[in-house]
């Protein structure tokens, strides 16, 4: 009983709300349950929101993502012992993509994919680290990490509920956000390389700004205190709207990341996935390191037997959807046989027809291979293509340095 | 014309019978709720259908929806230009955006569907 007084469990029927949730509902957001959060899937048109992000600016409330801080003298060494990605060499202001793994007795368990970052060190020189994790995995990731905390020297705090995170994405995104900042913040934001971050004052409010995102566009993600979220969101939107910018829901976020060939936990990436077959090998640094699941990952890396992640170009208006079976194309020795499964699929607004990501037998993974997708009672021809489907044009909005 | 149209709970509309044939489409509410329509599959002319049977698909960026026959009968005509001009469904859902024409087996089935007031009450009660 005493526990429930200090940490009340959410009622299972009630959805969590971000600080921007009332704004979304008041501005035509179609609210849906996403991983237990009440989130806008779209305002009016997913296609319009998608194209606004590609051509100008899209604003996304990503406050449902989990934001954790890991601080203290042992923070860096502890994360180095917990994550698949090398953390030891990370410098203040740097972000890296990683997996969060646990080691079950018989198998590897991938709990999540995440961004790990290093903030400016505290004044006494101790490192301050951050993790951004998926909304649907936050509670189990926090529970897992807490169970492995050392007795002292590392403090883990979940800041998800007292902060908000706004993704500002598109070719004009950096200009829009930098334009809302005083001179020194403005200079720092414009100078950010990919996967770098800085503290800043955005529209008069203290913020953390990183050149990161999940759309395939240039852009930043802005984290502020929850109480400042609406003011900062409205200031960014007011600056973006004259350029054609608009608020975007999770529907456009999904079509944008699909075109950009980015995996999504729960779809491409599952707890028992082979990250090397998914093309996520760069998130796994095995050499000279020990972390949960490292032995199982070393075995997977040597095997190369799992189905691999590929792009499928359907060339049609009809879309493949998650779970649709991929069959070998006519002429192949396996013609008509099941060789894979679609993990994400949609009409791709920038491309003008349907594309999909799929896991497919390595023998059929070569670009140009003809396959068929069973979509209800139809057989849709498709072709294996490289990822991403969309690459933003070089030049405009290009960061000054690689991350 | 709208006042004589009847509605299925699954958001198809059907006109009164004229010359033995009734026209079928989907409501403005359904078009707005679906949004971002990208693909449509129509039934074959001559197909005999039962009320409530799927006679085609309408796909948006987000999801696929079935199109249901509001009454039993025979498909006698389909709007073949519609799949290439899906914006017509949004501009004129009760006119140029018609989908199929059907020869009802029992024209009285139409009268049993929702009238406009009952349909508006139905969609007014749905979260949107």
Interface residues (C-beta under 8 A of the other chain):
Chain A: X30 X41 X42 X44 X45 X46 X47 X251 X255 X316 X317 X318 X319 X321 X346 X347 X349 X354 X376
Chain B: X35 X36 X38 X39 X41 X57 X59 X61 X62 X64 X128
